[in-house]
């Protein structure tokens, strides 16, 4: 039996189901593939055989699922132990699984790599393919990650609204954006800047550490200049020592050892409180929001490039599995920026597993509190058009 199984792992995205459906529909065209199983809740669903027969799902319903945010199969954050892997292979043998597809980020690639390595050691005829997904946009090799453009569009539109709100009622507005290790998503806030005096005025990224004192001084200078300030802050921002500011209030970690950053407004509150107490502007109006989980799966914001490529990486993963290719990770190579064009390719799992990709230094301004034109040229074709606006003064 040459059956396949597919699952989803890590944080959901606006287009992760496009990858799922792309893989399913492509698999249906190959007579060498027998059963097409979907596993609920990522690798954890293999342990107790929580499988769905995806051949029974109509193409019409699959198309609706493709346009639906979130992980249709459910998700998990679980790094398999050696004991887990033994159980996984027992189940895979039982169901005649030869092809394993796992949609997710670098931790997901690591899981696929671990399972692929053990399969090779056991002499089990098996291929594992990592299908990229992450709004953090921090996977190695790939030009960008499916999920990032749609999340970036959401962030840009949010900052556009916050800028217009702040322009109406002046003060300091701080918005915290997802991004554990890299500032790609926070940087996308710059796409909302529609004229010279528009926010975000300051953008703080993990790649450019700042002390609380520096941040306060820069906000004060912006208030001096414009009478107000809109600030984008990555949840993974580091202080001058390189330590996460979030560590001041959170010690919780997940199964991969990552500090819990999302799901709390504590970082924004910490920054707002410090600025209120230390600003040279007495009585400064400071407000803060954490954009939260809506960044990942907001139904009303999708990049067309993102939707198309997310489906394509799923389909191409199956094509690679049907070829002479060995286990690997799918990646996107940009071939043209204007007009935008890309190709889908394959790299070894070890090149993507575990490691992350920072924003290049030439994407960040010299002051470490904003982005460069080079970043905007990179991100704009992925995100697409931002809502046009105008002001009276």
Wavefront OBJ file of the C-alpha trace (Angstrom):
o trace
v 0.000 0.000 0.000
v 1.280 3.462 -0.911
v -0.933 5.557 1.315
v -0.329 9.141 2.398
v -1.065 11.141 5.507
v -1.096 14.899 6.028
v -1.257 17.039 9.150
v -0.908 20.599 10.373
v 1.259 21.904 13.204
v 1.980 25.135 15.050
v 0.011 28.357 14.811
v -2.836 28.429 12.261
v -2.811 30.970 9.424
v -5.222 32.575 6.988
v -4.072 30.277 4.152
v -2.805 27.081 5.782
v -5.848 25.217 4.482
v -4.950 26.219 0.938
v -1.819 24.100 1.353
v -3.867 21.236 2.759
v -6.348 21.297 -0.103
v -3.625 21.787 -2.709
v -1.977 18.590 -1.505
v -5.238 16.623 -1.350
v -6.405 17.597 -4.825
v -2.997 16.863 -6.324
v -2.860 13.485 -4.559
v -6.222 12.548 -6.068
v -4.683 12.796 -9.547
v -2.009 10.155 -8.831
v -2.999 6.515 -9.161
v 0.131 5.493 -7.227
v -1.377 7.004 -4.078
v -3.900 4.846 -2.307
v -5.655 6.212 0.748
v -5.374 9.895 1.644
v -5.529 10.326 5.398
v -5.737 13.539 7.367
v -4.506 13.357 10.963
v -6.238 15.453 13.613
v -4.130 17.666 15.901
v -0.800 17.162 14.206
v 1.566 14.400 15.176
v -0.309 13.830 18.454
v -3.258 12.488 16.491
v -1.119 9.659 15.107
v -0.679 8.149 18.562
v -4.356 7.221 18.878
v -5.091 7.044 15.148
v -7.332 10.096 14.838
v -7.569 9.904 11.054
v -9.990 11.326 8.513
v -10.536 9.712 5.112
v -9.959 12.762 2.920
v -11.020 10.968 -0.254
v -14.573 11.081 1.070
v -14.568 14.907 1.244
v -16.121 16.402 -1.887
v -14.087 18.771 -4.031
v -16.750 21.420 -3.437
v -16.312 21.214 0.328
v -12.535 21.152 -0.053
v -12.684 24.441 -1.956
v -14.658 25.995 0.905
v -12.128 24.637 3.396
v -9.297 26.097 1.298
v -10.711 29.598 1.805
v -11.303 29.052 5.526
v -8.773 30.408 8.093
v -7.354 28.271 10.872
v -6.157 24.657 10.754
v -8.980 22.476 9.404
v -7.315 19.347 10.794
v -6.471 20.955 14.113
v -2.915 21.575 15.259
v -0.402 20.911 18.021
v 2.975 21.977 19.373
v 4.659 18.700 20.163
v 8.234 17.550 19.679
v 8.208 13.738 19.398
v 10.268 11.693 21.840
v 12.016 8.469 20.782
v 9.086 6.577 22.322
v 6.650 8.687 20.307
v 8.508 7.852 17.117
v 8.302 4.115 17.816
v 4.538 4.465 18.159
v 4.350 6.619 15.010
v 6.058 3.962 12.914
v 3.839 1.238 14.305
v 0.818 3.218 13.155
v 2.337 4.152 9.789
v 3.086 0.478 9.066
v -0.403 -0.519 10.137
v -1.958 1.937 7.685
v 0.547 1.451 4.883
v 1.764 5.046 5.061
v 4.547 5.757 2.594
v 4.162 9.526 2.226
v 3.961 11.928 5.154
v 3.231 15.641 4.690
v 3.446 18.057 7.614
v 2.429 21.707 7.241
v 4.073 24.130 9.654
v 7.091 26.166 10.709
v 10.655 25.282 11.691
v 9.598 23.145 14.660
v 7.373 21.201 12.252
v 10.307 20.779 9.867
v 12.339 19.451 12.787
v 9.642 16.890 13.565
v 9.539 15.769 9.926
v 13.342 15.552 9.954
v 13.408 13.428 13.107
v 10.838 11.004 11.705
v 12.582 10.862 8.327
v 15.943 10.060 9.974
v 14.467 7.275 12.082
v 12.698 5.827 9.030
v 16.048 5.682 7.233
v 17.680 3.974 10.221
v 14.913 1.373 10.290
v 15.062 0.826 6.539
v 11.403 1.815 6.265
v 10.409 2.824 2.719
v 9.063 6.259 3.478
v 9.209 9.942 2.461
v 8.481 12.949 4.663
v 7.825 16.435 3.305
v 7.616 19.674 5.233
v 5.183 22.188 3.709
v 6.117 25.703 4.910
v 3.799 27.848 6.976
v 4.384 30.642 9.432
v 3.250 34.214 9.833
v 6.626 34.925 11.465
v 8.274 34.533 8.034
v 11.399 33.189 9.702
v 12.093 29.941 7.849
v 15.476 29.463 6.249
v 15.979 29.073 2.480
v 12.530 30.255 1.380
v 12.067 33.826 0.133
v 8.976 34.072 2.330
v 6.527 31.790 4.100
v 2.915 31.090 3.180
v 0.800 32.773 5.848
v 3.085 35.782 6.179
v 1.687 37.940 3.349
v -1.901 37.706 4.629
v -0.865 38.352 8.223
v 1.303 41.255 7.026
v -1.685 42.699 5.169
v -3.751 42.482 8.354
v -1.038 44.201 10.393
v -0.627 46.966 7.810
v -4.371 47.621 7.716
v -4.553 47.639 11.531
v -1.801 50.238 11.714
v -3.502 52.288 9.042
v -6.605 52.415 11.231
v -4.601 53.137 14.377
v -2.683 55.894 12.610
v -5.913 57.621 11.551
v -7.335 57.208 15.048
v -4.171 58.678 16.600
v -4.175 61.520 14.081
v -7.707 62.385 15.262
v -6.976 62.191 18.995
v -3.297 62.830 19.559
v -1.161 60.896 21.997
v 1.122 57.880 22.004
v -0.255 54.591 20.665
v 1.782 51.392 21.097
v 0.743 48.218 19.287
v 2.423 44.866 19.978
v 2.740 42.522 17.024
v 3.552 38.805 16.869
v 7.121 37.772 16.082
v 9.085 35.613 18.500
v 12.556 35.750 16.992
v 12.248 37.960 13.942
v 10.572 41.248 13.123
v 9.117 40.467 9.703
v 5.494 40.865 10.753
v 6.054 43.980 12.848
v 7.989 45.499 9.947
v 4.892 45.107 7.761
v 3.299 47.930 9.754
v 5.435 50.277 7.625
v 3.296 49.425 4.592
v 0.548 51.546 6.188
v 2.614 54.749 6.033
v 0.809 56.838 3.398
v 2.593 60.181 3.871
v 5.641 61.608 5.638
v 3.970 62.456 8.957
v 1.927 59.229 9.115
v 2.631 56.401 11.503
v 3.982 54.059 12.447
v 6.641 56.570 13.417
v 8.774 54.038 15.283
v 9.173 50.297 14.654
v 10.998 48.112 17.176
v 12.249 44.684 16.078
v 14.047 41.781 17.805
v 17.000 42.269 15.433
v 17.645 45.789 16.783
v 17.747 45.699 20.629
v 16.743 48.865 22.474
v 16.763 49.875 26.116
v 13.568 51.235 27.644
v 15.371 54.532 28.040
v 16.182 54.714 24.319
v 12.604 53.894 23.408
v 11.274 56.610 25.698
v 13.718 59.182 24.307
v 12.765 58.345 20.724
v 9.054 58.544 21.493
v 9.561 61.917 23.165
v 11.444 63.183 20.097
v 8.614 62.038 17.833
v 6.035 63.768 20.039
v 8.157 66.919 19.833
v 8.068 66.680 16.039
v 4.483 65.631 15.354
v 2.632 66.124 18.615
v 1.915 62.395 18.723
v 3.510 58.980 18.062
v 2.381 55.602 16.730
v 4.697 52.746 17.703
v 4.947 49.171 16.365
v 6.658 46.738 18.751
v 7.497 43.101 18.152
v 6.570 40.746 20.995
v 10.136 39.431 20.698
v 11.765 42.825 21.297
v 15.046 42.635 23.230
v 16.636 45.099 25.615
v 20.179 46.448 25.368
v 21.568 43.231 26.885
v 19.866 41.100 24.253
v 17.323 39.665 26.688
v 13.641 39.434 25.834
v 11.663 42.157 27.552
v 8.897 39.567 27.848
v 11.064 37.611 30.307
v 10.380 40.321 32.858
v 6.836 38.987 33.227
v 6.663 35.489 31.650
v 8.512 32.236 32.345
v 6.030 29.825 30.716
v 7.416 27.690 27.870
v 5.962 25.278 25.316
v 7.140 21.745 24.487
v 9.850 23.142 22.195
v 11.221 25.339 25.006
v 9.873 28.611 23.596
v 8.899 31.402 26.024
v 5.140 32.053 25.896
v 4.760 35.495 24.316
v 1.297 35.738 22.764
v -2.036 35.775 24.545
v -1.168 38.565 26.987
v -1.089 42.351 26.921
v 1.630 42.546 29.556
v 4.395 43.770 27.251
v 2.303 46.665 25.982
v 1.291 47.567 29.532
v 4.929 47.461 30.650
v 6.000 49.818 27.872
v 3.063 52.188 28.339
v 3.639 52.407 32.080
v 7.368 53.102 31.644
v 6.745 55.827 29.071
v 4.083 57.537 31.176
v 6.419 57.617 34.162
v 9.589 58.632 32.298
v 8.475 60.837 29.415
v 9.486 64.490 29.542
v 5.911 65.306 28.464
v 3.835 65.503 31.639
v 0.401 63.941 31.383
v 1.199 62.288 28.060
v -1.742 60.244 26.735
v -0.431 56.704 26.172
v -2.568 53.840 24.911
v -1.620 50.286 23.971
v -3.098 47.284 22.191
v -1.821 43.789 21.468
v -2.974 42.723 18.018
v -3.211 39.140 19.270
v -4.283 35.970 17.546
v -6.445 37.714 14.966
v -3.215 38.368 13.059
v -3.012 34.686 12.206
v -6.486 33.848 11.008
v -8.506 36.991 10.315
v -11.081 35.980 7.703
v -11.416 39.454 6.177
v -7.799 39.883 5.135
v -6.081 37.688 2.581
v -3.249 38.314 0.147
v -3.987 36.839 -3.265
v -0.298 35.995 -3.758
v -0.411 34.202 -0.409
v -3.518 32.157 -1.228
v -2.148 31.095 -4.599
v 1.309 30.157 -3.330
v -0.024 28.367 -0.255
v -2.052 26.068 -2.474
v 0.865 25.609 -4.829
v 3.348 24.519 -2.133
v 0.890 21.817 -1.048
v 0.411 20.548 -4.579
v 4.117 20.670 -5.397
v 4.971 18.699 -2.245
v 2.895 15.815 -3.583
v 4.538 16.109 -7.003
v 7.961 15.902 -5.380
v 6.838 12.822 -3.445
v 5.791 11.167 -6.712
v 9.165 11.947 -8.296
v 12.606 10.578 -7.506
v 13.052 13.278 -4.861
v 13.901 12.260 -1.323
v 12.322 13.689 1.834
v 12.605 17.453 2.042
v 11.188 20.886 2.744
v 9.339 22.942 0.142
v 10.482 26.518 -0.408
v 9.603 29.548 -2.549
v 12.173 31.227 -4.769
v 11.303 34.710 -6.018
v 12.190 35.017 -9.690
v 10.889 38.542 -10.352
v 9.784 41.465 -8.215
v 8.005 43.528 -10.862
v 5.888 41.834 -11.969
v 6.089 39.460 -9.022
v 6.801 35.822 -9.898
v 8.091 32.782 -8.034
v 8.996 29.099 -8.345
v 8.511 26.222 -5.903
v 11.592 24.149 -5.049
v 12.809 21.512 -2.589
v 15.637 21.556 -0.041
v 16.837 19.092 2.592
v 14.887 19.023 5.840
v 18.020 19.702 7.867
v 18.344 23.103 6.148
v 15.059 24.304 7.618
v 14.578 22.307 10.825
v 14.917 24.179 14.095
v 16.771 27.290 12.861
v 15.170 30.692 12.172
v 15.876 33.544 9.767
v 16.272 37.123 10.982
v 15.460 40.190 8.944
v 18.562 41.287 6.979
v 20.335 44.306 8.432
v 19.766 46.295 5.251
v 15.992 45.952 5.823
v 16.364 47.926 9.094
v 17.209 51.625 9.269
v 20.449 52.889 10.808
v 18.705 54.083 13.960
v 17.235 50.632 14.585
v 13.720 52.029 14.914
v 12.269 51.557 11.432
v 12.637 49.809 8.088
v 14.276 50.711 4.804
v 12.948 51.086 1.285
v 14.530 47.718 0.515
v 12.154 46.002 2.951
v 9.157 47.785 1.435
v 10.215 46.626 -2.029
v 10.413 43.078 -0.649
v 7.073 43.056 1.176
v 4.769 45.167 -0.996
v 4.372 42.659 -3.877
v 3.476 39.921 -1.396
v 0.859 41.906 0.508
v -0.845 43.689 -2.373
v -2.885 46.866 -2.235
v -3.506 48.610 1.084
v -6.772 50.537 1.509
v -6.252 54.034 0.031
v -6.895 56.961 2.395
v -6.661 60.769 2.369
v -6.582 63.542 4.960
v -7.814 67.170 4.996
v -4.763 68.590 6.812
l 1 2 3 4 5 6 7 8 9 10 11 12 13 14 15 16 17 18 19 20 21 22 23 24 25 26 27 28 29 30 31 32 33 34 35 36 37 38 39 40 41 42 43 44 45 46 47 48 49 50 51 52 53 54 55 56 57 58 59 60 61 62 63 64 65 66 67 68 69 70 71 72 73 74 75 76 77 78 79 80 81 82 83 84 85 86 87 88 89 90 91 92 93 94 95 96 97 98 99 100 101 102 103 104 105 106 107 108 109 110 111 112 113 114 115 116 117 118 119 120 121 122 123 124 125 126 127 128 129 130 131 132 133 134 135 136 137 138 139 140 141 142 143 144 145 146 147 148 149 150 151 152 153 154 155 156 157 158 159 160 161 162 163 164 165 166 167 168 169 170 171 172 173 174 175 176 177 178 179 180 181 182 183 184 185 186 187 188 189 190 191 192 193 194 195 196 197 198 199 200 201 202 203 204 205 206 207 208 209 210 211 212 213 214 215 216 217 218 219 220 221 222 223 224 225 226 227 228 229 230 231 232 233 234 235 236 237 238 239 240 241 242 243 244 245 246 247 248 249 250 251 252 253 254 255 256 257 258 259 260 261 262 263 264 265 266 267 268 269 270 271 272 273 274 275 276 277 278 279 280 281 282 283 284 285 286 287 288 289 290 291 292 293 294 295 296 297 298 299 300 301 302 303 304 305 306 307 308 309 310 311 312 313 314 315 316 317 318 319 320 321 322 323 324 325 326 327 328 329 330 331 332 333 334 335 336 337 338 339 340 341 342 343 344 345 346 347 348 349 350 351 352 353 354 355 356 357 358 359 360 361 362 363 364 365 366 367 368 369 370 371 372 373 374 375 376 377 378 379 380 381 382 383 384 385 386 387 388 389 390 391 392 393
